[in-house]
């Protein structure tokens, strides 16, 4: 609880320990996250009231640090590898490529091949056919380089070793895919191939 946590002192301790991971800060009407690489804050994100814009970068970091002295918030701290933190922080600025691609109409193996061919950098959010979040698959220059799996039975986890089994499960069970590209990266025009497209979600 922020009521008895000194965020400045906490950050100083984490810096001294060379901590890598995230600090989630939640308040009744807003929440955000700080990304920490080897003790240093490298990025931040704040989601304000419904309808308000999303803040990232230095503005988000300043906002979160200013909120930390309020007494009705909750802090959650997660330890990650430095590489995982960098992957997350570098994908905060993104743009949608496709939304609502169904594996009923999209060959996942062809999609992954196209992403590799186009050296796609970004991520795919994966949902079940009932819109339940299943995980996020991250790409760097066309190669899957990290997997975030969401689980009901235990803690959500990172781990690139789980990528093959996750992809196999998606092919077997079916899923809905939202594809994002990290901003500033070259578009992948051949992803517009009709053979890859599915129905969009409204």
C-alpha positions as CSV (number, residue, x, y, z in Angstrom):
1,X,0.0,0.0,0.0
2,X,1.2,3.5,-0.8
3,X,0.0,4.5,2.6
4,X,3.1,3.0,4.2
5,X,5.5,2.7,1.3
6,X,8.1,5.4,0.5
7,X,8.5,5.0,-3.3
8,X,11.7,7.1,-3.4
9,X,13.3,4.9,-0.8
10,X,12.1,1.7,-2.6
11,X,13.5,2.9,-5.9
12,X,16.8,3.7,-4.2
13,X,17.0,0.2,-2.7
14,X,16.1,-1.4,-6.1
15,X,18.8,0.7,-7.8
16,X,21.4,-0.4,-5.2
17,X,20.4,-4.0,-5.8
18,X,20.5,-3.7,-9.6
19,X,16.9,-4.8,-9.8
20,X,15.2,-5.4,-13.2
21,X,11.5,-5.7,-13.5
22,X,8.4,-3.6,-13.2
23,X,6.5,-1.7,-10.5
24,X,2.7,-1.5,-11.0
25,X,1.0,1.4,-9.3
26,X,-2.7,1.2,-9.0
27,X,-5.2,3.9,-7.8
28,X,-9.0,3.9,-7.9
29,X,-9.2,5.9,-11.1
30,X,-5.8,5.5,-12.7
31,X,-2.9,3.0,-12.9
32,X,0.5,2.8,-14.4
33,X,3.8,0.9,-14.6
34,X,7.4,1.7,-14.2
35,X,10.0,-0.3,-16.2
36,X,13.3,-0.8,-14.4
37,X,16.5,-2.1,-16.0
38,X,19.4,-2.8,-13.7
39,X,18.1,-0.3,-11.2
40,X,17.3,2.5,-13.6
41,X,13.8,3.6,-14.7
42,X,13.9,3.3,-18.5
43,X,10.2,3.9,-19.3
44,X,6.7,4.3,-17.9
45,X,3.1,4.1,-18.9
46,X,0.0,5.6,-17.3
47,X,-3.6,4.8,-18.1
48,X,-5.8,7.7,-16.8
49,X,-9.6,7.9,-16.5
50,X,-11.8,6.3,-19.1
51,X,-11.5,8.2,-22.3
52,X,-8.3,10.0,-21.3
53,X,-5.1,9.6,-23.3
54,X,-2.4,7.1,-22.4
55,X,0.8,8.6,-21.2
56,X,4.3,7.1,-21.8
57,X,7.9,8.1,-21.4
58,X,9.1,10.9,-19.1
59,X,5.6,12.4,-18.7
60,X,4.3,9.0,-17.5
61,X,7.2,8.6,-15.1
62,X,6.7,12.1,-13.6
63,X,3.0,11.4,-13.2
64,X,3.6,8.1,-11.4
65,X,6.2,9.6,-9.1
66,X,3.9,12.4,-8.2
67,X,1.0,10.0,-7.5
68,X,3.1,7.9,-5.1
69,X,2.5,10.1,-2.1
70,X,-1.2,9.5,-2.3
71,X,-2.5,7.1,0.3
72,X,-5.1,5.0,-1.6
73,X,-2.8,3.2,-4.0
74,X,-1.3,-0.3,-4.3
75,X,2.1,-1.3,-5.5
76,X,3.0,-4.6,-7.2
77,X,6.6,-5.4,-7.9
78,X,7.6,-8.1,-10.5
79,X,11.2,-9.2,-11.1
80,X,12.2,-9.9,-14.7
81,X,15.4,-10.3,-16.7
82,X,16.9,-7.1,-18.1
83,X,16.1,-8.4,-21.6
84,X,12.5,-8.9,-20.8
85,X,12.2,-5.4,-19.4
86,X,13.7,-3.9,-22.5
87,X,11.3,-5.9,-24.7
88,X,8.3,-4.6,-22.8
89,X,9.5,-1.0,-22.6
90,X,10.4,-0.9,-26.3
91,X,6.9,-2.0,-27.3
92,X,4.9,0.8,-25.5
93,X,4.7,2.8,-28.7
94,X,2.9,0.7,-31.2
95,X,0.3,0.7,-33.9
96,X,-2.3,-1.8,-34.9
97,X,-1.7,-3.9,-38.1
98,X,-4.6,-6.2,-37.9
99,X,-7.3,-6.6,-35.3
100,X,-9.5,-9.7,-34.8
101,X,-7.8,-12.2,-37.1
102,X,-9.4,-15.6,-36.6
103,X,-7.3,-18.7,-37.0
104,X,-10.4,-20.1,-38.6
105,X,-9.5,-18.0,-41.6
106,X,-5.8,-17.4,-41.1
107,X,-3.1,-20.0,-41.4
108,X,-0.8,-19.3,-38.4
109,X,2.2,-20.9,-40.0
110,X,1.9,-18.6,-43.1
111,X,1.4,-15.6,-40.8
112,X,4.5,-16.4,-38.8
113,X,6.4,-16.9,-42.1
114,X,5.3,-13.5,-43.4
115,X,6.3,-11.8,-40.1
116,X,9.7,-13.4,-40.4
117,X,10.0,-12.4,-44.1
118,X,9.1,-8.8,-43.3
119,X,11.3,-8.7,-40.2
120,X,8.4,-7.6,-38.1
121,X,9.1,-6.0,-34.7
122,X,6.1,-5.8,-32.4
123,X,3.8,-8.3,-30.8
124,X,0.7,-10.4,-31.2
125,X,-2.1,-10.4,-28.5
126,X,-3.7,-13.8,-28.5
127,X,-7.3,-14.4,-27.3
128,X,-9.5,-17.4,-27.1
129,X,-12.6,-17.6,-29.3
130,X,-14.6,-16.4,-26.3
131,X,-12.3,-13.3,-26.0
132,X,-10.4,-14.5,-23.0
133,X,-6.8,-13.2,-23.0
134,X,-4.3,-16.1,-23.4
135,X,-0.9,-14.4,-23.9
136,X,1.3,-12.0,-25.9
137,X,4.0,-13.2,-28.3
138,X,6.8,-10.6,-29.0
139,X,8.8,-10.4,-32.2
140,X,12.2,-8.8,-33.0
141,X,13.1,-8.5,-36.7
142,X,10.7,-11.3,-37.5
143,X,11.8,-13.8,-34.9
144,X,9.7,-14.7,-31.8
145,X,11.9,-13.6,-28.9
146,X,9.6,-13.7,-25.9
147,X,6.3,-15.1,-24.7
148,X,4.0,-13.8,-22.0
149,X,1.5,-16.4,-21.0
150,X,-1.7,-15.6,-19.0
151,X,-2.9,-18.4,-16.8
152,X,-6.0,-19.0,-14.6
153,X,-4.4,-21.8,-12.6
154,X,-1.2,-20.0,-11.6
155,X,0.8,-16.8,-12.0
156,X,1.3,-15.3,-15.5
157,X,4.8,-16.0,-16.7
158,X,7.4,-15.0,-19.3
159,X,9.5,-17.6,-21.1
160,X,10.5,-18.0,-24.7
161,X,10.8,-21.8,-24.1
162,X,7.0,-21.9,-24.0
163,X,6.6,-20.4,-27.5
164,X,6.5,-23.7,-29.5
165,X,3.9,-25.3,-27.2
166,X,1.8,-22.1,-27.1
167,X,1.8,-21.9,-30.9
168,X,0.8,-25.5,-31.1
169,X,-2.0,-25.0,-28.7
170,X,-3.3,-21.9,-30.7
171,X,-3.3,-24.0,-33.9
172,X,-5.1,-26.9,-32.2
173,X,-7.7,-24.9,-30.2
174,X,-8.1,-21.8,-32.4
175,X,-7.7,-18.2,-31.4
176,X,-8.3,-14.5,-32.2
177,X,-5.1,-12.5,-33.0
178,X,-4.4,-8.8,-32.7
179,X,-1.2,-7.9,-34.5
180,X,0.8,-4.7,-33.5
181,X,3.9,-3.2,-34.9
182,X,6.4,-1.2,-32.9
183,X,6.2,2.4,-34.0
184,X,9.0,3.6,-36.2
185,X,9.5,0.2,-37.7
186,X,9.0,-0.4,-41.5
187,X,5.5,-1.5,-42.3
188,X,4.9,-5.1,-43.6
189,X,2.8,-4.5,-46.7
190,X,2.6,-8.2,-47.7
191,X,0.6,-8.9,-44.5
192,X,-2.3,-7.4,-46.5
193,X,-2.4,-10.6,-48.5
194,X,-6.1,-11.7,-48.5
195,X,-5.1,-15.3,-47.8
196,X,-3.9,-14.2,-44.3
197,X,-6.8,-12.1,-43.4
198,X,-9.6,-12.9,-41.0
199,X,-12.7,-11.2,-39.9
200,X,-12.3,-8.0,-37.9
201,X,-13.8,-7.6,-34.4
202,X,-16.1,-4.7,-34.0
